[in-house]
Amino acid sequence: MRNHRVAGVALLSLALALTACGSDAEEPADGATPDATQSDTANEPAEPATEDTEEDTLFSRLPPEIQERGTLVFAGDSHPPYRIVGDDGTVTGIDPDFQAALAAELGVEIEVEIASGLPAILSGMLSGRYDAFNGPVRSTEEREADFDSIVWLTTRTSYVFLADDDRFSSSDDLCGVVISGTAGSVTESQVELLNEWCVAQGEEPAEFLGLADTNATILAVQAGRADVLGATETAALDIMRENEGTFEYVTQTEEQGAGLDLLGMFTPKDNGLGEVLYEAVQNIFDNGEFDAIVDRWGLGNVVVDEPMFNPVTSG
C-alpha cells in the first residue's frame, strides 16, 4: 500500500483544525508554537522542600544526593520541538514545560546540560553525569537492562525532503537513497526495517547517515549530503512549520516495518530515581498538567493514555 506525499500547507492546516477541536495532530499546528521563553533551568517549584517535608512525599524518596543539592540534572540535545537550543544556550520547547511540571511534583529544580548525540547522553547517565534524559527514547529490551524507562508517547517514522525534489511521492521511493538521521535513534532502526522491505522488492537498500542531532540532519539534506532526513512525525511537522514551503514528508508504512514505537524518559536503574519519576509523571497525567502540555504542543495523536514503566521487560 502506498502512502501519498504530504504537502506542508495542507498538513499544517489540518493540524490547526485538529488542535482547535482538542484532538491534536502529532505536531503543533502552524502558528501554535508557544511564545513563552524558558531558560535551561525549569521553573522553580512553588513550594521547595524543607526540613519539615513529610516522609511520604516524592521529595523524601529521591536519592539522598539529589535531595541534598536540590536539583535534578537532565541531559539534553538539540531535538525540536522537544528541545530548541538557542545560541545563548537557552532551551525552549516541550521539555521545559514537562520539566517544570516534574519540578513542582518533586520539590526540586531541574537543570539541563546540553550534550551531543544519544550515545553520549546514554553513557553520561551511566557514568553519573546526568540523572535522566527526557528523550523521547525508544524503549527496547537492551536499553531497559540499563535504564528505567517511563513511556509517555508513541511515534511513526517520517522522511522529510526538499519540496522541489520530485523523486518522492510516497515512502516506496526511499529505496536506494541517502537518509540522514540522529545516530542511535529510533529512526536508525526503522531504516533497517525499511531496507528489509526494499531488498524484498528487488530494490537497493537506503544508506543511513548517522549524525549528532536533528539540526545536523536538516543541514545534510539542504547541503545535498543526504536525500531525505528521518525523524519522528512530531519532528517532521515541526521542521515544516519552521521552514514553511521548503519541505514535504512521507511516512513509513506498516508493510515497510513501521510500527508504533514506545518512547520515553530514561534514568539509570542504579540511581534509585526511576520509580519516583514514574510516580511524578503519573501525577502529572492525573492532575491535568500533562493534558495542558499536550494541548499546547499539539501532541494528541501520539501520547499514551497512561504512562508505562519499563513496558518491554515488565510483561
Kinemage of the C-alpha trace (Angstrom):
@kinemage 1
@onewidth
@group {chain A} dominant
@subgroup {mainchain}
@vectorlist {calphas} color= white
{ca met a 1} P 0.000 0.000 0.000
{ca arg a 2} L 1.411 3.355 -0.997
{ca asn a 3} L 1.045 6.352 1.214
{ca his a 4} L 0.674 9.669 -0.530
{ca arg a 5} L 3.025 12.578 -0.464
{ca val a 6} L 2.004 15.043 2.222
{ca ala a 7} L 2.024 18.716 1.331
{ca gly a 8} L 3.222 21.065 4.042
{ca val a 9} L 0.436 23.649 3.871
{ca ala a 10} L -2.357 21.085 3.824
{ca leu a 11} L -0.940 19.161 6.741
{ca leu a 12} L -0.413 22.222 8.836
{ca ser a 13} L -3.908 23.441 8.158
{ca leu a 14} L -5.220 20.056 9.236
{ca ala a 15} L -3.105 20.187 12.378
{ca leu a 16} L -4.560 23.612 13.182
{ca ala a 17} L -8.100 22.346 12.764
{ca leu a 18} L -7.441 19.325 14.951
{ca thr a 19} L -5.861 21.472 17.633
{ca ala a 20} L -8.951 23.648 17.759
{ca cys a 21} L -11.205 20.673 18.487
{ca gly a 22} L -8.927 19.159 21.106
{ca ser a 23} L -7.779 16.119 19.083
{ca asp a 24} L -4.359 17.331 18.040
{ca ala a 25} L -2.068 16.156 15.310
{ca glu a 26} L 1.317 14.922 16.328
{ca glu a 27} L 2.975 18.318 15.860
{ca pro a 28} L 1.994 21.821 16.919
{ca ala a 29} L -0.209 23.447 14.332
{ca asp a 30} L 1.023 26.317 12.189
{ca gly a 31} L 1.316 29.368 14.367
{ca ala a 32} L 0.658 27.372 17.556
{ca thr a 33} L 4.207 27.377 18.869
{ca pro a 34} L 4.237 28.782 22.396
{ca asp a 35} L 5.827 32.196 22.600
{ca ala a 36} L 6.946 31.891 26.186
{ca thr a 37} L 10.708 31.557 26.585
{ca gln a 38} L 12.392 29.281 29.084
{ca ser a 39} L 15.911 29.126 30.434
{ca asp a 40} L 17.885 25.908 30.754
{ca thr a 41} L 16.617 25.587 34.323
{ca ala a 42} L 12.978 24.517 34.569
{ca asn a 43} L 10.537 26.630 36.592
{ca glu a 44} L 11.264 26.539 40.271
{ca pro a 45} L 8.720 24.537 42.285
{ca ala a 46} L 6.058 26.578 44.005
{ca glu a 47} L 6.865 25.059 47.388
{ca pro a 48} L 10.514 23.980 47.678
{ca ala a 49} L 11.137 21.108 50.056
{ca thr a 50} L 12.114 21.944 53.636
{ca glu a 51} L 13.263 20.028 56.652
{ca asp a 52} L 9.597 19.506 57.536
{ca thr a 53} L 8.915 17.519 54.374
{ca glu a 54} L 6.684 14.574 55.195
{ca glu a 55} L 8.121 11.120 54.696
{ca asp a 56} L 5.570 10.115 52.073
{ca thr a 57} L 6.373 12.959 49.641
{ca leu a 58} L 8.164 12.276 46.382
{ca phe a 59} L 10.989 14.535 47.537
{ca ser a 60} L 11.650 12.257 50.522
{ca arg a 61} L 12.030 9.293 48.157
{ca leu a 62} L 14.583 10.933 45.876
{ca pro a 63} L 18.193 9.698 46.135
{ca pro a 64} L 19.923 11.467 49.072
{ca glu a 65} L 22.439 13.264 46.852
{ca ile a 66} L 19.628 14.802 44.791
{ca gln a 67} L 17.783 15.879 47.941
{ca glu a 68} L 20.976 17.468 49.256
{ca arg a 69} L 21.758 19.523 46.159
{ca gly a 70} L 18.085 20.307 45.458
{ca thr a 71} L 18.440 19.829 41.709
{ca leu a 72} L 17.860 17.107 39.164
{ca val a 73} L 20.212 17.165 36.166
{ca phe a 74} L 18.689 16.230 32.822
{ca ala a 75} L 20.759 15.694 29.690
{ca gly a 76} L 19.515 17.434 26.565
{ca asp a 77} L 20.366 17.785 22.899
{ca ser a 78} L 19.006 19.827 20.021
{ca his a 79} L 15.822 17.985 19.058
{ca pro a 80} L 12.951 20.288 18.035
{ca pro a 81} L 10.202 20.538 19.093
{ca tyr a 82} L 11.215 18.776 22.322
{ca arg a 83} L 14.319 20.898 22.860
{ca ile a 84} L 15.140 24.001 20.834
{ca val a 85} L 18.568 25.258 21.886
{ca gly a 86} L 19.256 28.945 21.286
{ca asp a 87} L 22.662 30.442 20.502
{ca asp a 88} L 22.910 31.540 24.136
{ca gly a 89} L 22.139 28.030 25.410
{ca thr a 90} L 18.533 28.859 26.289
{ca val a 91} L 16.265 25.839 25.890
{ca thr a 92} L 12.656 26.154 24.740
{ca gly a 93} L 10.197 23.524 23.575
{ca ile a 94} L 8.195 20.675 25.074
{ca asp a 95} L 10.857 19.636 27.582
{ca pro a 96} L 10.890 22.845 29.667
{ca asp a 97} L 7.110 22.575 30.095
{ca phe a 98} L 7.315 18.914 31.057
{ca gln a 99} L 10.239 19.506 33.417
{ca ala a 100} L 8.543 22.443 35.129
{ca ala a 101} L 5.624 20.150 35.967
{ca leu a 102} L 8.043 17.486 37.228
{ca ala a 103} L 9.902 20.022 39.355
{ca ala a 104} L 6.674 21.014 41.081
{ca glu a 105} L 5.898 17.372 41.851
{ca leu a 106} L 9.381 16.510 43.098
{ca gly a 107} L 10.175 19.667 45.075
{ca val a 108} L 13.490 20.282 43.299
{ca glu a 109} L 14.751 22.410 40.440
{ca ile a 110} L 15.592 20.751 37.135
{ca glu a 111} L 18.725 21.772 35.265
{ca val a 112} L 19.511 20.842 31.662
{ca glu a 113} L 23.024 20.149 30.398
{ca ile a 114} L 23.346 20.112 26.618
{ca ala a 115} L 25.123 17.086 25.172
{ca ser a 116} L 25.896 15.976 21.636
{ca gly a 117} L 24.066 12.883 20.483
{ca leu a 118} L 22.231 9.973 22.078
{ca pro a 119} L 25.279 7.709 22.625
{ca ala a 120} L 26.981 10.439 24.675
{ca ile a 121} L 23.800 11.021 26.663
{ca leu a 122} L 23.285 7.347 27.483
{ca ser a 123} L 26.924 6.874 28.538
{ca gly a 124} L 26.773 10.128 30.505
{ca met a 125} L 23.809 8.844 32.502
{ca leu a 126} L 25.564 5.563 33.234
{ca ser a 127} L 28.657 7.449 34.426
{ca gly a 128} L 26.567 9.605 36.788
{ca arg a 129} L 27.000 12.875 34.955
{ca tyr a 130} L 23.252 13.133 34.233
{ca asp a 131} L 20.351 11.930 36.339
{ca ala a 132} L 17.868 11.495 33.497
{ca phe a 133} L 17.010 12.241 29.871
{ca asn a 134} L 13.520 13.064 28.664
{ca gly a 135} L 14.273 11.708 25.190
{ca pro a 136} L 11.942 10.704 23.843
{ca val a 137} L 13.964 7.491 23.516
{ca arg a 138} L 12.731 4.184 22.125
{ca ser a 139} L 12.285 1.530 24.797
{ca thr a 140} L 13.982 -1.768 23.947
{ca glu a 141} L 14.882 -4.837 25.951
{ca glu a 142} L 18.575 -3.967 25.720
{ca arg a 143} L 18.070 -0.405 26.954
{ca glu a 144} L 15.761 -1.420 29.774
{ca ala a 145} L 18.576 -3.639 31.081
{ca asp a 146} L 20.499 -0.455 31.984
{ca phe a 147} L 17.774 2.176 32.298
{ca asp a 148} L 14.338 2.593 33.762
{ca ser a 149} L 12.002 3.829 31.027
{ca ile a 150} L 8.899 5.942 31.648
{ca val a 151} L 6.984 5.850 28.357
{ca trp a 152} L 4.749 8.825 27.582
{ca leu a 153} L 4.311 8.850 23.812
{ca thr a 154} L 4.491 6.827 20.603
{ca thr a 155} L 5.603 7.652 17.082
{ca arg a 156} L 5.889 6.587 13.479
{ca thr a 157} L 8.966 7.415 11.431
{ca ser a 158} L 8.662 10.050 8.711
{ca tyr a 159} L 11.046 11.153 5.988
{ca val a 160} L 11.494 14.828 5.135
{ca phe a 161} L 12.754 16.053 1.756
{ca leu a 162} L 13.021 19.332 -0.137
{ca ala a 163} L 9.662 20.352 -1.586
{ca asp a 164} L 11.112 20.830 -5.076
{ca asp a 165} L 12.547 17.285 -5.152
{ca asp a 166} L 10.075 15.414 -7.358
{ca arg a 167} L 11.593 11.965 -6.746
{ca phe a 168} L 9.382 11.309 -3.728
{ca ser a 169} L 5.648 10.734 -3.932
{ca ser a 170} L 5.475 8.019 -1.253
{ca ser a 171} L 7.700 6.055 1.107
{ca asp a 172} L 8.083 3.449 -1.679
{ca asp a 173} L 10.531 5.900 -3.278
{ca leu a 174} L 13.004 5.780 -0.367
{ca cys a 175} L 14.910 2.688 -1.523
{ca gly a 176} L 18.463 3.408 -2.635
{ca val a 177} L 18.630 6.978 -1.287
{ca val a 178} L 20.763 8.505 1.473
{ca ile a 179} L 18.798 9.083 4.694
{ca ser a 180} L 20.241 11.311 7.399
{ca gly a 181} L 19.114 10.712 10.963
{ca thr a 182} L 20.192 11.029 14.566
{ca ala a 183} L 22.694 8.275 15.355
{ca gly a 184} L 21.279 5.670 17.744
{ca ser a 185} L 17.729 6.988 17.449
{ca val a 186} L 14.549 5.086 16.622
{ca thr a 187} L 14.964 6.347 13.043
{ca glu a 188} L 18.086 4.262 12.549
{ca ser a 189} L 16.290 1.047 13.496
{ca gln a 190} L 13.315 1.980 11.314
{ca val a 191} L 15.583 2.488 8.298
{ca glu a 192} L 16.887 -1.062 8.839
{ca leu a 193} L 13.304 -2.366 8.617
{ca leu a 194} L 12.656 -0.211 5.562
{ca asn a 195} L 15.729 -1.710 3.919
{ca glu a 196} L 14.471 -5.236 4.508
{ca trp a 197} L 11.340 -4.259 2.584
{ca cys a 198} L 13.404 -2.633 -0.180
{ca val a 199} L 15.514 -5.764 -0.684
{ca ala a 200} L 12.377 -7.938 -0.731
{ca gln a 201} L 11.069 -5.708 -3.538
{ca gly a 202} L 14.279 -6.183 -5.511
{ca glu a 203} L 15.380 -2.609 -4.791
{ca glu a 204} L 18.643 -1.235 -3.414
{ca pro a 205} L 18.645 -0.502 0.341
{ca ala a 206} L 18.888 3.062 1.562
{ca glu a 207} L 22.092 4.339 3.150
{ca phe a 208} L 21.762 5.695 6.697
{ca leu a 209} L 23.900 8.734 7.530
{ca gly a 210} L 24.063 8.968 11.325
{ca leu a 211} L 24.561 12.493 12.693
{ca ala a 212} L 24.637 14.179 16.092
{ca asp a 213} L 21.228 15.875 16.212
{ca thr a 214} L 18.165 16.978 14.254
{ca asn a 215} L 19.733 20.250 13.079
{ca ala a 216} L 22.631 18.335 11.536
{ca thr a 217} L 20.214 16.050 9.663
{ca ile a 218} L 18.368 19.062 8.213
{ca leu a 219} L 21.618 20.682 7.084
{ca ala a 220} L 22.679 17.434 5.422
{ca val a 221} L 19.574 17.498 3.207
{ca gln a 222} L 19.951 21.200 2.428
{ca ala a 223} L 23.611 20.697 1.529
{ca gly a 224} L 22.947 17.653 -0.649
{ca arg a 225} L 24.788 15.182 1.584
{ca ala a 226} L 21.505 13.322 2.128
{ca asp a 227} L 18.386 12.960 0.004
{ca val a 228} L 15.937 12.844 2.917
{ca leu a 229} L 16.091 13.001 6.698
{ca gly a 230} L 14.373 10.554 9.000
{ca ala a 231} L 12.602 11.760 12.144
{ca thr a 232} L 9.559 11.222 14.282
{ca glu a 233} L 6.392 12.620 12.755
{ca thr a 234} L 6.364 15.173 15.559
{ca ala a 235} L 9.758 16.448 14.473
{ca ala a 236} L 8.843 16.265 10.773
{ca leu a 237} L 5.887 18.591 11.176
{ca asp a 238} L 7.926 20.964 13.314
{ca ile a 239} L 10.611 21.137 10.623
{ca met a 240} L 7.966 22.017 8.048
{ca arg a 241} L 6.404 24.656 10.284
{ca glu a 242} L 9.764 26.303 10.908
{ca asn a 243} L 10.652 26.214 7.185
{ca glu a 244} L 7.309 26.903 5.527
{ca gly a 245} L 7.179 25.819 1.903
{ca thr a 246} L 10.685 24.319 1.983
{ca phe a 247} L 9.999 20.694 2.904
{ca glu a 248} L 7.462 17.911 2.478
{ca tyr a 249} L 7.411 14.439 4.011
{ca val a 250} L 6.201 10.860 3.637
{ca thr a 251} L 5.587 8.327 6.402
{ca gln a 252} L 6.869 4.759 6.567
{ca thr a 253} L 4.088 2.178 6.266
{ca glu a 254} L 3.383 -0.915 8.332
{ca glu a 255} L 4.194 -3.011 5.268
{ca gln a 256} L 7.661 -1.434 5.384
{ca gly a 257} L 8.145 -2.386 9.029
{ca ala a 258} L 6.796 0.752 10.678
{ca gly a 259} L 5.054 0.317 13.979
{ca leu a 260} L 4.066 2.445 16.927
{ca asp a 261} L 7.305 2.690 18.874
{ca leu a 262} L 7.132 3.315 22.617
{ca leu a 263} L 9.181 6.386 23.510
{ca gly a 264} L 10.020 7.596 26.959
{ca met a 265} L 12.171 9.216 29.594
{ca phe a 266} L 15.272 7.302 30.735
{ca thr a 267} L 17.128 7.201 34.046
{ca pro a 268} L 19.827 4.724 35.162
{ca lys a 269} L 18.500 1.736 37.090
{ca asp a 270} L 21.057 2.049 39.873
{ca asn a 271} L 20.319 5.649 40.893
{ca gly a 272} L 17.043 4.917 42.714
{ca leu a 273} L 15.189 7.514 40.653
{ca gly a 274} L 13.088 5.546 38.178
{ca glu a 275} L 10.049 4.707 40.308
{ca val a 276} L 9.941 8.216 41.773
{ca leu a 277} L 9.976 9.806 38.317
{ca tyr a 278} L 7.299 7.375 37.155
{ca glu a 279} L 5.022 8.355 40.044
{ca ala a 280} L 5.643 12.045 39.350
{ca val a 281} L 4.705 11.562 35.691
{ca gln a 282} L 1.610 9.625 36.754
{ca asn a 283} L 0.611 12.554 38.981
{ca ile a 284} L 1.038 14.960 36.066
{ca phe a 285} L -1.252 12.764 33.968
{ca asp a 286} L -3.827 12.640 36.782
{ca asn a 287} L -3.882 16.335 37.739
{ca gly a 288} L -4.311 17.732 34.222
{ca glu a 289} L -0.832 19.227 33.826
{ca phe a 290} L 0.034 16.716 31.122
{ca asp a 291} L -3.168 17.449 29.199
{ca ala a 292} L -2.215 21.141 29.177
{ca ile a 293} L 1.188 20.301 27.666
{ca val a 294} L -0.445 18.012 25.092
{ca asp a 295} L -2.882 20.741 24.076
{ca arg a 296} L -0.215 23.418 23.964
{ca trp a 297} L 2.054 21.448 21.662
{ca gly a 298} L -0.470 19.500 19.600
{ca leu a 299} L 0.576 16.046 20.775
{ca gly a 300} L -2.883 14.493 20.982
{ca asn a 301} L -2.283 11.796 18.371
{ca val a 302} L 0.990 10.490 19.804
{ca val a 303} L 0.670 10.424 23.594
{ca val a 304} L -0.254 7.303 25.556
{ca asp a 305} L -3.392 7.124 27.697
{ca glu a 306} L -1.329 6.320 30.791
{ca pro a 307} L 2.423 6.347 31.400
{ca met a 308} L 4.169 2.968 31.325
{ca phe a 309} L 7.141 1.784 33.396
{ca asn a 310} L 9.668 -0.477 31.612
{ca pro a 311} L 6.940 -1.774 29.277
{ca val a 312} L 9.185 -4.006 27.127
{ca thr a 313} L 10.571 -6.067 30.016
{ca ser a 314} L 7.807 -5.808 32.603
{ca gly a 315} L 5.443 -8.203 30.960
